[in-house]
Amino acid sequence: MEIAWQLLRKGVGKQNNKLYFPITFKIDNEEVSNKRKIAESFYNYFANFGKTTCKNVPMGNPSYINYLDKPIMNSMFMKEIDYLPVMDIVKTLKPKIRIGFDDFSSKFIKETISNRIHLLILSTC
């Protein structure tokens, strides 16, 4: 299979020559061979890529409602569950200190679940 890909690349003129690296780069419509200027130009390009891209994105604050076709009534349901499956799932979490979208780390959840399990489970007791 690899031979087929090599032949295909060769046929379309895309040979992978890893020994070749350009001597000059065109920066601001000028051929530059100074390695420091080339490196600085690459740095500036990638360091400012996010800011530059962000400027080109139109501003707006669309509501999520704009993306919904029609309202869905009664789409949420809750049912009673036992605490054991929840505890089993929490035990499988890797104890990381990085917080999630809920501002809690998995390490914190693992260390405090026994005191807070009642907050997660609907109970009819």
Secondary structure, 3 states (H helix, E strand, C coil): CHHHHHHHHHHCCCCCCCCCCCCCEEECCEEECCHHHHHHHHHHHHHCHHHHHHHHCCCCCCCHHHHCCCCCCCCCCCCCCCHHHHHHHHHCCCCCCCECCCCCEHHHHHHHHHHHHHHHCCCCC
